[in-house]
Amino acid sequence: MRGPTEEIEVTLGPDAEGHRLDSLVAVHAGIPRSRLEIVTLTVDGAAARGKDRVGAGSRIRASYWDRAGDIPDPDASLDIEVVYEDDDVVVVDKPAGVPVHPPRGAPSRGGTLVNALLARYPDMAAGGRHTFPGAGTERPGIVHRIDRMTSGLLVVARSARAFEGLSGQVRRRGMDRVYAALCGGRFSTASGVIDAPVGRRPGSRRLEVEANGKPARSMYAVEAAWGRPEVTAVSVTLETGRTHQIRVHMRAIGHPVVGDPSYGGRILAGADRQMLHAAHLGFEHPVSGEPLAFDSPVPADMAGVLRTLGPPERGEIPSRWLAQRIQP
């Protein structure tokens, strides 16, 4: 859903000489060019294109949209599993393959968790960015995320007071988030802490442990291990929540997540995506203060890989991972 169309009309000064029109419109509109979508554009009354360059003294008139003001369209076709809801918060169990929200500045017309939430809870769109300060209209209520190809639990705010309270818990590292992961190789220790900043080197698209990155801390505990192939089931607790944090950290210690080719994970039968699942979520209700905790068994694809691996050589698969989904 589009935000309102804005208009500008301005006579260009000497500094505009030789610059692209779309860049000039963005400057005078006060928004980045990446968010600008021009509807109509004229120079001295004649139609023009954004890539055209003009001289000083030209009078430009433009109507445009700021894409950051767009609200994603509701999408009732996407089925989401809600495990808890009240007037302030919703806890969902996201399937793998579904993005949490559209990219910033490019609202999706469907297919993301946000689209599905807006269809189910229309009140979340009311007021746009003013309902959830800092979230942006394309990601209303989103206080934390999980990767598109990662499954599992996350909490979403339905009200401004919940958004503020949950965001504070994330900042204070007060939210309990535990992931089930299948990783390659044998771990030399039963548990450990990975305290290594995550960032992106100049010119690289992939995230990695990088000295100048953002602080990131993951704690892991080995649950079970197999010898042929060498695979280890680990529980990973996040103290921070950087993008791709677990995937980057596991690669950094030589145990990339199974099914994750982006970070060197081995491919096993049935592992068509990274074998990573947000299995436990705990937080304090942002309004009532009540402690809430939720567990989600691994989905069918991970259960299938576990079934193929058979009984582990050491340790055992946590019962909370399996629930009913491992049943043949």
N, C-alpha and C positions, 0 to 999 in steps of 0.2 A: 504494500500500500504506500503510495507516494505521499511525501510531505508536500507542503504548499510550493507553488512555483514562485520564484523570486525574480525581480527585474532590476537591471541597472542601466543607466544612461550617463555617459561621461565623455568629455572631450579630452583626448590624450595629450599629455605634455611631452616635452622633448625627450624624456627618459624612455618613452615607449618606442622610439624609432627602431624598426627592424625586428621587434619581438612578435611572437605568435599571438594571435588573437585570443586563443583559449587561455594562454598564460596570463594575458592582461585581464581577461574577465575574472579569472580566479583571484588575482591580486586585489582587484577592486571589490570583489564579492567577499574577500576575507576568508577564503577556504582553500585547501590544497587542490591542485588541478586534478589529482587522482579521484577526488570526490565530486568533481564538477560534471554535470550532464547538461549540455547546452540544448535548449529547445528551439529557440530562434535567435538569429544573430544578423545584424546589419551594420554596415559602415557607411556613414553619410547617406543613409536611406536605402542603400543597395544591399542585397543579400550577400552574405560572406560565409566562409568556412573557418572553423577553429584553427586550422593549420596555416591560414593566410597571415601574412605579415603586413603591417601598416605603418604609416608615418605619423609624425607628430602633427597635432591639430585635427586629426580625424575624430569624428564623433561616432562612438559605437553605442549600440543599444542591444541588450541581450536579455533573454529570459532563460532561466536555468533551474535545475534542481540540485540541491545538496544531497548526495546519496546517503550521507550519514544521518539525514533526517528521515529516511525511509523506514517504514515498519514492515517486517516480513509478512507475507500473506499467510493466513491460517491454512493448514493442510490437514484435513480430517482423514485423509486416506492412509496416513502413516500411523500404524498401531503402536502405541507405547504402553509399557507395563508400569502402572503406578502402584507402588507398594505402600505409600502413605500420603495422605493429603489432609490439610486443614485450610483455614482462611489465609494463612501466612506462608506455609511451606508445602512443597511437593517433593517427594523422593521417588525417583524413577529408576528402573533397571533398563539401561540403554542397550539395544542390540548392537553387535558389531556391524560396521558399514554405514552407520548413521552419524553424520556430523552433528556436533552439539549446536552450532549456530552458523549462520552465513558468514562469509568473510567480512571484515570491517569495510564499510563503504560500498558493499555490493550485496544488498539484501536478497535473499533467495525467495523464489516464488513457491518453494516447496522442498520437501525431502530432508529437512533438518529437524532436530528435536525441538528447536524453538518454534518452527512452523506448526508442529503437532501440538505443542503446549498452547499456542495462541488459539488453535481451533477448540481445544478442550476448556481453556480458561481465558475467555475473551477479555476479562478484566485486566489481564497482565499487559495488554497493549494500551490501556487507558492512560493518557498523559505522556506516552512515549518516554523519552529520556528523563523527564522530570519525575516519573514514577520510581525509577531506579537510578539515582544520580551516579554517574560514572560508568554505567553499564553500556550506554549507547542504545539507540532504538533498535538496532539489529540484533541485540543480544539481551532482551529484557529478562531480568531476574537471574541471570547466569552469574554465579559467584565462583565456580571452579569448573574445570572441564576434564574430559577424558578424550583420548584420541579417537578419530573416526573409526579405526579398525580395532579399538579396544572396547570390550563390553563391560557392563556393570553399573554400579550405583553412583548416583550423584543427586545432590539436593539443589532445588531451585527455589528462589524467593517468589512469593506471590504478592507481597506488599512491600512498600518502601521501608517500613520498620524492620521487616524480616531481612531485606537486602542489606541494610546497614549492619544489623547484628551478625548475620552470617559472614559478610565480608570482613568484619572485625575478627571473627574466629579464624578465618583463613589467614589474615595478616599476622595474628598472634600465634599461629600454628597450633590452634586449639581444636582442630577438626581431626578426628581419628580416621585415617584412610589406609586400608590394607588391601593389597592386591595378591591374587593367585597368579603365579607365573611358572611356565615351563621353560627352562633354560638349558643350553647346551653344556656338556662336559660335567666333570665331577668337581664339586667344591672341596677345597682343602680344609675349610673350617665349617662348623655347624651353624655359625651365625657371624654377622659382621656389620660394620657400618661403612658406607661409602660416602665420604664427605669430599665432594669434588665439584667445582663450579661448572656449570653448563652454559655454553655459548656457541657462537658461530664464527668461524674464522673468516676474514675478509675474502670474498670471492667464492665461498663455499655455501652450498644450500643446506648441507646436513649439519645438524647439531652434534656437538662432541664435548668431551671434557676439555675446557679451555681456561687458561689461567685468568683471562680477563672476562670470563663469563659471570653469570649470576650465581650466588651461593646456592648449593643444592645438597641435600642430605637424605640418604635412603638407608634404611636398616633392613637386613634380610635374615631369614631363618630357614634352614634346610628342613624340608618336611619328608621327602622321599627321594630315592635315587635308583636309576636303572643303569645297567652296564652295557647292554646291546639293544639299541644305540645308547650312547652315554647322554642321558637326560636327567635333569634334577628339577624336582618340584620345590619351589621356594615361596614363602610368604614375604612380601615386601611392604614395609610400612613407610609411608612418606612423611617426612618432617616438613619438607618444602614441596612445592608443586610446579616445577618447571616443565615447560613443553618437552615431551619425550623423555622425561627424567629417568624413568626406570630403564627404558630401552638404551639410553646413552650410558647409564651407569653399569648396566650388565655387560654391555660390550666392552667398557673400559676395564673391567676385571677379567675379561676373557670368557664370559659366559652369556653371549647374546641370547635374547629371547627367541625361542623356537618359532619358525614361520615368519621371521622379520627380516626380509632380504635387505631392507634399507640400512640395517645395522649389523649385518653379517650373520643373522640367525639361520640355522640349518632348516631345511624343508623336510618335513615328515609327512607321510600319508595322512590326509585329513586336516593338516595344518595349513589352511589356505590364507591365514592372516596371522599376526602376532598372537601367540598364546598367552594373552594377558587379560585379566579380568578383575575389575574392581569389586572385590568379594565382601568387604566389610566397610561400613560407614557409620561413624558415631559423631554426634555433635550435641550441643546444648540448644534446646529450642530457643530461637532468638527473642521470643515474646514471653513465654511462660517460664523459661529457665529450666524446663524439664529435660533431663538427659534422655536422648533417643539413640538407639543403635539398631542397625539393620544388617542382615547377612543375605548374600545371594549366592546360590550354587553356581558352579561353572556352567556355561551354556552347552548345547548339544555337541558343537564341534570339538570343544576341549574335552568333554566327557568321552567322545569317540576316540580321541588320541590316547587318553588315559586307558581306555578299554583295550586299545591295540597294544599299548606298552605292557599290559598285564601286571601281575603282582610286582611291586618294587623289590629290589634286592636288599635295600635297607630303608628303615623308616616306614611310614604309612601315609597315605593320602588323607588329609583331614576330612572328617565326616561332613563338616559344614561346606566343603567344596562340592560334595557329591549329591547330597540330599536325594531327590528322586530322579534327577536327570541322568544318572549313570545306569539306570536300570535298562537292561537289553529289551 
